[in-house]
Amino acid sequence: MSLVQLDGVETRYGELRALKSVTVALEPGRIGLLGPNGAGKSTLLKTLLGLVSPDHGTVKVLGLDVARAPFEVRSLIGYMPEGDAVQPELSALEFTTLAGELCGLPRAEAVGRAHQVLHYVGLGEARYRKLGTFSTGMRQRARLAQALVGDPKLLLLDEPTSGLDPRGRDEMLALILDIPERTGASVLLSTHILPDVEKTCDQVVVMAAGEVLYAGALAPLVAPEAGVYELQVKGDPTALIRVLEREGCRLKRDAGGFEVTAPPGKDAGFLLSLAVGAGQQVRHLAPLTRTLERAFLQTLEKAGHAQAEGQGAVEASAR
């Protein structure tokens, strides 16, 4: 049974097609949800929760049809929304207990679970303090606690590291890594910070303009490409470029150097010998390292979406 399955899902807001005939199946695990602003990520999350009803198609979560059993589906999902969605007049314990009761837990059980999850996210000593006195990082942890209190099978996290300092971000990512191991829950992480996905996820979904461009394992996206190298040289590279092209190499300018694809059967030694023969001093020559940023932008390009759109909407490096 798939964790999430969408078949031909179409969602419109007036004339805007927020989701365009989306068909995708996601397996249990840690899944990164990526896409430029307006890609349809938030609509997808709300669709899984049953808060948005698609105009066409079917949506299933853990084998349950969201349209037919919305409350049963929500009982299996923990949701950490984007933004400062807390009640500042409540203590962390009151806030998390309320979330547990809204999940259907009896009062006593909700209180017990609230104590447990607040300790787990690192707020045990602060659980009686008002949320309005919390720092940004502490409020993020409180929001994660309320998403966990109902013991969900699927956790939807919308920008969970937004606004955090480096230490707070690392601690949040450590929790995201630990949650599936400790609770067995799957995690769907929607974020603009690509390294967060690289650190925590084993699957990825790339969206743009309401379409799913890629859904599957992360590893193939970041696997090195055979025969592709990063090359940086000192001085004017014009002569070397002519030699490389004459020998059947494909070149693409990159920041500070070139991306060189060697002919079949040739390796870095071949490129180095060409550079030496051209009288060029090589400063850097190494197999190309594929990052999720690079794979993301290439996916957008292949689908006909502008590279600038993806670059401007998604943060490639950690804060």
N, C-alpha and C positions, 0 to 999 in steps of 0.2 A: 504494500500500500504506500502510495506517495504521501509525503508530508503535505504538499500543496499541489493541486491540479486545477489549471484553468483551461477551458476548452472554448475557443472562439469568443472570448469575452470582449465586448464592445461597450464602452461607457462614454456618454456624451454629456456635456454641460452646454445646453443650447446648441450652437453650431460647432463648438469645440469638441473634437474627438480626443478625449483624455486617454483612453485605451482603445487600440485599433486591432480588433480580432486577435487578441492575445491567446496563444495556446502554449502552455508550458507546464512541465511537471518537475517538482523539486523534491529531492530525497532528504531524509532527516540529516541533520548536521548543523554546521555553522555556515550561513549563507550571506554573502555581501550583496547588497542591492545598490547599484551605481547608475548614475545618469545625470545629464545636465539639468538645470532648473527647467521645470515644465515637461520633464520626460514622462511623468505619470507615476512616479514612485509613491507619492502620498496617496494618490487615488488607488493604487494597487493595495497598499496597506489597509485603507479604509474598506476596500472591497472584501479583503480577507476577514475583516471584523464584522462585515455585514452592515456597516454604516452607510455604504454606497451600494445601491442595487444596479447591476449592469443592465444595459438595454437589451443585450443579447448574450448568449453563452451561459456556461455553468461554472461555478466555483466550488471546489471541494477542499476542505481542510481535514486531514486525518480521516479521510473517507466519508466525511459528513458534508452533505450539500448545504452550503451557507444559506441559500434562499429558503430551504425547507426547515432547517433547524438552527436558526441564528443564535438563539440563547445557549443551546448546547455547544455550539462552536465557540462562542465567547467564553464559556466556562473552561475551555481548554487553552485559551490564549492569555498571555500576559502582555500588556501594552505599555511601553514607555514613550509617551508622545514627545515631539519636539517642543522646545520652549519651556518657560518657567511655570509648568502646570502643577503648582502646589497651592495649598491653602495656608497662608502665612500665619493665621491665628491658631492653627492646630499644632500640637507637638508632633514629632516624627512618629511616635507610637500611636497617637490618635489617628493620624493620617493613614498610616499603614493598616491599622485595625479596620478603619472605615472601608478601605479597599478590599480587605478580606471579607467583610460582611457583604459588600456589593457583589463579591464572587459567589456568595451563597453560604459562606461558612457561618456556623453558630458563633455567637459573641465570644464565648470562652475560647473556642478554638481559634478564632480570628486574632484574639489578643495573644495567645501563645505563639501562633505563627508569626505575628508581627515582631515579637521579641526575638525570635530565631533569625528572621531575615535581616533585621536591623543589625544584629551582631555580625551576621555574615558579610554585609556590605561595609562594615567598619563604623557603624553609628551606634553601637551598643551603649557607649557612655553618654551619648548626646540624645538618646531617644526621648527624654522628657523635655527637651528644649523646643521652643516654638520654631517652626520652619522659617518664619520671618527673620530670625537671627542667624540663619545658616549662611555660610559662604556658597558660592556657585557650585563648587565641587560637592559640598555636603548635600545641597538640594538635588543634584544629579543622583547621588547615592540614594536619597530618600525616594526619588522617582523610580529608581531601579527596584528598591525594596517593595514598593506597592505593586510593581509588575510581577514580582516573584511570590507574593504572599499567598496567592491562590494555588500554588504548585502547578503552574501551567505546563503543558506539553510542547507549546510553541511560544517563544518570546519574541515580540516585535519591538525592536529598538530603533527609534528615529533620532538620529544625530546624538548618540549618548555621550560623546566626548566634546561636544560643542561648548566652547567657552572655558575649557579646563586648562590649567597650567600643565607643563610637561609631566610633573610627578602625578598629578591627579589623572591625567590621561593614561599614563602607564598603569596606574592602579585600576582604572575602569576596564582597560583592555585585559588585564589579568583576570578580573572577574568574568568577563565575557568568555575567556578561554576556559575558565574553571566550571562555569554553569553547566554545560552539557555533561561533563565528567561527573559532577557531583549530583545533579538532579535528573539527568537523562533527557532534559528538554532540548529541543532544537532552537536555534537562534537565527532570526532574520534581521540583519544589521543594515539599515539604510544610512548612508553617510556620504559626505563629500571629501573625506580624508582617505585617500587611497591606501597609504601605508597601514591604516587601521585594519583594512580588509586583508592586506597581505599578511599581517601578524596574526589574525584571528580566524580567518575563514578558510574552508576547504572547497566551497562552491561560490560561484559568483553569477549574478544576473546583471546584464548591461541593458539599460533602456534608453531610448531617445524618441521624442515626439510620439509617445504613446505605444511604441513598438518594443518588443524584446529582441535585441540584436544578438545576444548570446546568453545561454543558460547552461551551466555545466561546471565541471571541475575547474578549479583555479590553476592547477599545476600546468596544463597545456598552454595556458596563456603566458606564463612566465618562464617556460622552458627555453633554454638557449637554442638559437638557430644555428644549425651546423653550417660552417663555412662563412659566417658573418663576423666581422671584426671591427673594433673601434681603432681608429688610426689618427694619431696627431703627429705632426712634423714641425720642424723649425724652419722658418723662412717661407719663401714663395713656393707653393706646392704645384705650380703650373706644369713643370716638367714631369713630376711624378704622376700627375693626373693623366697626362698623355700616355705615359708608359702603362699605367694600370688599365686604362681603357683599351689600349692596343692589345693587351694580354687577356682581354675578355672579362675583366673585373667590372662589377657594377658599383657605382659610387653614389652616395647621398650625403650632402653636407649636413653636419651636425654641429652642435655648440662646441666650438674650439677645435673641430677636426672633421673626420669623415666616418661614415659607415660604409665599409667595403665588403662586398660579397665576392668571395674568391671563386674562380672557375671550379667545376666539379673535380674532386680529387686533389685540390690544392689547399695548403694550410698557411699558417702564419709565417712559416719559414720562407715560403714562396713570396709572400708580400714583402718580407724584410729584404730578401735578395733583390727584388725589383727596386726597392727604395735605395739600397746601397748602390746599385748600378746606376741610378739616376742622380747619385751624388746628394741624396737627401738625408738629413739627420732625423732619425725617428725618436720622438719623445715618449710615445705611448703606442703600444700595439697589444691588444688583448681581445679574447672572444667577447662579443657583444653581450652585455648583461641586459636581459629583458625584464623590465619592471611592469607592474600593473598599470602605471601611468601610460607607458608606451603601448601596452596591449589595448588599453581603453581607447586611446586616441586612434589607433589603427582600426579598431572595430567600428568607431564612428565614421572614419574615412571610407572604409569598405562599404558601409551602408549608405554613403552619400551625404553624411552630415559633416558640416564644416569642422575642421580641427580647432579653429578658434573658439567655436561654441563649447566644445568639450574642455578645452584648456581654461577658458574663463569661468566655467561653472564648477569645476572639480579641483580641489586642492591636491596637488601632486606630492607635497612634502608635509611632514609633521610640523606642527607649530613648535 
